Amino acid sequence: MRSEVSGKWYIGVRMCPEGVGSPEDDIKYQSSSSDKAFRLQPKTKLILTRHSSRQPALQAERLLHLFYKVVASRYFVNRAYQTLTGFDRSGAQHSQESKDKISKARMGKMHTQDTKDKMSEARKGKPGKPHSQETKDKISEARTGKTHSQETKDKMSKSRKGKTHSQETKDKISQARKGMLGKPHSQETRDKMRQAHKGKKLTQVTKDKISEARKGRDCQRHSQERKDKISKSIKYWWERRRFTSEKLVEDRSEDRHVI
């Protein structure tokens, strides 16, 4: 049937109800489409095929659905393909209203451990499978400007506590970091790192680990820019210390002459 308002089509199977002599006399049927507007609009009905039982009618419906690609086509209001045992929604998109309803219905619900295990099993063999650039762009756009709540951060922190990387993971991280030695970060990256670490203090355990990791390293590995900064910082420290010492001696000298 075709809407006389929107011009869109709907392909479906209809069994004549009791008391109706022919399909042409079945004037009450307005389609089983989920599109409310389509159901209310005046329509022109066209009988494409006739069958003596429901099964061959469903087979014909499926063939027409696949031929016209009704779900993906903007000329049809069908939202699923006939499969003879149900409907296939491949290619169909939910409206924003449907998405909101689904989201509201799922809110606060947790997967059972059994479900998590099944999902984990289904995902095995897919690690490292790269997203297409289009998918990456969509993910990036969807995440832009979003930040984790403090509650989420605390949960993530708690879930990671006590966990250590396997040797294999450590080797991968090491391999990925090769070639970065002596390579300076951009000013933007430095500012972000500085802001992220502001106010944080290293534990003694962390300090000891850093000290141990730095032992035996050749100073020549510093970039020239880094060397200049270290030199400037040391000179400034010594100059400040010398000035403080001289000032202290001068103050004490003046104290001796006070009457």
C-alpha positions as CSV (number, residue, x, y, z in Angstrom):
1,M,0.0,0.0,0.0
2,R,1.1,3.6,-0.7
3,S,0.4,6.7,1.3
4,E,-1.5,9.4,-0.6
5,V,0.2,12.0,1.6
6,S,3.9,11.1,1.9
7,G,4.0,8.8,-1.2
8,K,5.8,6.1,0.8
9,W,5.1,2.4,0.4
10,Y,4.6,-0.5,2.8
11,I,4.9,-4.2,1.8
12,G,3.2,-6.7,4.1
13,V,1.2,-9.9,4.3
14,R,-2.5,-9.8,5.2
15,M,-4.8,-12.7,5.8
16,C,-8.5,-12.0,5.1
17,P,-10.3,-11.9,8.5
18,E,-13.5,-13.9,9.0
19,G,-16.5,-12.4,7.3
20,V,-14.5,-10.6,4.5
21,G,-15.0,-12.2,1.1
22,S,-12.0,-10.8,-0.7
23,P,-8.8,-8.8,0.0
24,E,-10.4,-5.8,-1.8
25,D,-13.2,-5.7,0.8
26,D,-10.7,-5.6,3.7
27,I,-10.9,-1.8,4.1
28,K,-10.2,-1.6,7.8
29,Y,-6.5,-2.8,7.5
30,Q,-4.1,0.1,7.5
31,S,-0.8,-1.8,7.7
32,S,1.2,-3.1,10.7
33,S,3.8,-0.4,10.2
34,S,5.3,1.1,13.4
35,D,5.0,4.5,11.7
36,K,1.9,6.1,13.3
37,A,1.6,8.9,10.8
38,F,1.6,6.4,7.9
39,R,-1.2,4.3,9.5
40,L,-3.4,7.3,9.9
41,Q,-2.8,8.7,6.3
42,P,-5.2,7.7,3.5
43,K,-3.7,5.0,1.3
44,T,-4.0,3.3,-2.0
45,K,-3.9,-0.5,-1.7
46,L,-2.4,-2.7,-4.4
47,I,-2.5,-6.5,-4.2
48,L,0.7,-7.9,-5.6
49,T,0.2,-11.7,-5.1
50,R,-2.5,-14.0,-3.8
51,H,-1.8,-17.3,-1.9
52,S,-3.9,-20.1,-0.5
53,S,-1.9,-20.3,2.8
54,R,0.3,-18.0,4.9
55,Q,3.7,-19.7,4.4
56,P,4.0,-19.0,0.6
57,A,2.7,-15.5,1.2
58,L,5.5,-14.9,3.7
59,Q,8.1,-16.2,1.3
60,A,6.8,-13.8,-1.4
61,E,6.9,-10.9,1.1
62,R,10.6,-11.7,2.0
63,L,11.6,-11.8,-1.7
64,L,10.0,-8.3,-2.2
65,H,11.6,-6.9,0.9
66,L,15.1,-8.0,-0.2
67,F,14.5,-6.9,-3.8
68,Y,13.5,-3.4,-2.9
69,K,15.7,-3.2,0.2
70,V,12.8,-1.8,2.1
71,V,14.6,-1.1,5.4
72,A,17.3,1.0,3.9
73,S,15.1,2.7,1.3
74,R,13.6,6.1,2.1
75,Y,10.6,5.2,-0.1
76,F,9.4,2.5,2.3
77,V,8.2,2.6,5.9
78,N,9.1,-1.0,6.6
79,R,11.5,-1.2,9.5
80,A,12.5,-4.9,9.3
81,Y,12.9,-7.6,6.7
82,Q,10.7,-10.7,6.8
83,T,12.7,-13.8,7.7
84,L,9.8,-16.4,7.8
85,T,10.6,-16.9,11.5
86,G,10.4,-13.3,12.5
87,F,11.9,-10.0,11.4
88,D,15.4,-8.9,10.7
89,R,16.2,-5.2,11.6
90,S,19.6,-5.1,9.9
91,G,20.2,-1.6,8.5
92,A,17.3,-0.1,10.4
93,Q,17.8,3.0,12.6
94,H,16.0,3.8,15.8
95,S,14.4,7.2,16.1
96,Q,15.7,9.5,18.8
97,E,12.5,8.9,20.7
98,S,13.1,5.1,20.6
99,K,16.7,5.6,21.7
100,D,15.6,7.7,24.7
101,K,13.1,5.0,25.7
102,I,15.6,2.2,25.4
103,S,18.2,4.2,27.4
104,K,15.7,4.9,30.1
105,A,14.6,1.3,30.3
106,R,18.2,0.1,30.5
107,M,19.3,2.7,33.1
108,G,20.7,1.2,36.3
109,K,20.6,-2.3,35.0
110,M,23.8,-4.4,35.3
111,H,24.9,-7.4,33.2
112,T,25.1,-10.7,35.1
113,Q,28.5,-12.4,35.3
114,D,27.2,-15.1,33.0
115,T,26.3,-12.5,30.4
116,K,29.7,-10.8,30.8
117,D,31.5,-14.1,30.3
118,K,29.5,-14.7,27.1
119,M,30.3,-11.2,25.8
120,S,34.0,-11.8,26.6
121,E,33.9,-15.1,24.8
122,A,32.3,-13.6,21.8
123,R,34.9,-10.9,21.6
124,K,37.9,-13.2,21.7
125,G,40.0,-13.2,18.7
126,K,39.2,-9.6,17.9
127,P,41.8,-7.7,20.0
128,G,43.9,-5.3,17.9
129,K,41.3,-5.2,15.1
130,P,41.5,-1.6,14.0
131,H,38.5,0.7,13.5
132,S,38.0,2.4,10.2
133,Q,38.9,6.1,10.0
134,E,35.2,6.9,9.7
135,T,34.5,5.0,12.9
136,K,37.4,6.7,14.7
137,D,36.1,10.1,13.7
138,K,32.6,9.2,14.9
139,I,34.0,8.0,18.3
140,S,36.1,11.1,18.6
141,E,33.2,13.4,17.8
142,A,31.0,11.6,20.3
143,R,33.6,11.8,23.1
144,T,34.7,15.4,22.4
145,G,34.1,17.6,25.5
146,K,33.0,14.7,27.7
147,T,34.8,14.0,31.0
148,H,34.4,11.3,33.5
149,S,32.6,12.2,36.8
150,Q,34.6,11.9,40.0
151,E,32.6,8.9,40.9
152,T,33.6,7.1,37.7
153,K,37.2,8.1,38.2
154,D,37.2,6.7,41.7
155,K,35.7,3.4,40.4
156,M,38.3,3.2,37.6
157,S,41.0,3.9,40.2
158,K,39.7,1.3,42.6
159,S,39.4,-1.4,39.8
160,R,43.0,-0.9,38.8
161,K,44.5,-0.9,42.3
162,G,46.9,-3.8,42.9
163,K,47.0,-4.8,39.2
164,T,50.3,-5.0,37.4
165,H,51.1,-5.3,33.7
166,S,52.2,-8.7,32.4
167,Q,55.7,-8.9,31.0
168,E,54.2,-9.2,27.5
169,T,52.3,-5.9,28.0
170,K,55.5,-4.2,29.4
171,D,57.4,-5.4,26.4
172,K,54.7,-3.9,24.1
173,I,54.8,-0.6,25.9
174,S,58.6,-0.5,25.7
175,Q,58.5,-1.3,22.0
176,A,55.9,1.4,21.4
177,R,58.0,4.0,23.3
178,K,61.3,3.3,21.4
179,G,62.4,6.2,19.4
180,M,61.0,8.7,21.9
181,L,64.3,9.0,23.9
182,G,65.5,12.6,23.7
183,K,62.5,13.6,21.6
184,P,60.9,16.7,23.2
185,H,57.2,17.1,23.9
186,S,55.3,20.0,22.3
187,Q,54.6,23.0,24.5
188,E,50.9,22.0,24.5
189,T,51.7,18.5,25.8
190,R,54.0,19.9,28.5
191,D,51.3,22.3,29.7
192,K,48.8,19.4,29.9
193,M,51.3,17.3,31.8
194,R,52.1,20.1,34.2
195,Q,48.5,20.8,34.8
196,A,47.7,17.1,35.5
197,H,50.6,16.8,38.0
198,K,50.1,20.1,39.8
199,G,49.7,19.6,43.5
200,K,50.6,15.9,43.4
201,K,53.5,14.5,45.4
202,L,55.4,11.3,44.6
203,T,55.4,8.6,47.3
204,Q,58.8,7.4,48.6
205,V,58.3,4.1,46.8
206,T,57.8,5.9,43.5
207,K,60.9,8.1,44.1
208,D,63.0,5.0,44.8
209,K,61.8,3.3,41.6
210,I,62.6,6.4,39.6
211,S,66.0,6.6,41.2
212,E,66.7,2.9,40.5
213,A,65.6,3.4,36.9
214,R,67.9,6.4,36.4
215,K,71.0,4.6,37.7
216,G,73.7,4.2,35.1
217,R,72.1,6.4,32.5
218,D,74.4,8.4,30.3
219,C,73.8,12.2,30.6
220,Q,74.5,12.5,26.9
221,R,71.0,11.2,26.2
222,H,69.6,14.6,27.2
223,S,68.7,16.8,24.3
224,Q,70.7,20.1,24.1
225,E,67.5,22.0,25.1
226,R,67.2,19.9,28.2
227,K,70.9,20.4,29.1
228,D,70.5,24.1,28.8
229,K,67.5,24.2,31.1
230,I,69.3,22.0,33.7
231,S,72.4,24.3,33.5
232,K,70.3,27.4,33.8
233,S,68.3,26.0,36.7
234,I,71.5,25.0,38.6
235,K,73.1,28.4,38.0
236,Y,70.0,30.1,39.3
237,W,69.9,27.9,42.4
238,W,73.6,28.7,43.2
239,E,73.2,32.4,42.6
240,R,70.2,32.5,44.9
241,R,72.0,30.6,47.5
242,R,75.1,32.9,47.3
243,F,72.9,35.9,47.6
244,T,71.1,34.5,50.6
245,S,74.4,33.7,52.3
246,E,75.8,37.2,51.7
247,K,72.6,38.8,52.9
248,L,72.7,36.7,56.1
249,V,76.4,37.7,56.8
250,E,75.6,41.4,56.1
251,D,72.6,41.3,58.5
252,R,74.7,39.7,61.2
253,S,77.4,42.3,60.8
254,E,74.9,45.1,61.2
255,D,73.6,43.4,64.4
256,R,77.0,43.7,66.0
257,H,76.9,47.5,65.8
258,V,73.5,48.0,67.2
259,I,73.7,50.0,70.5
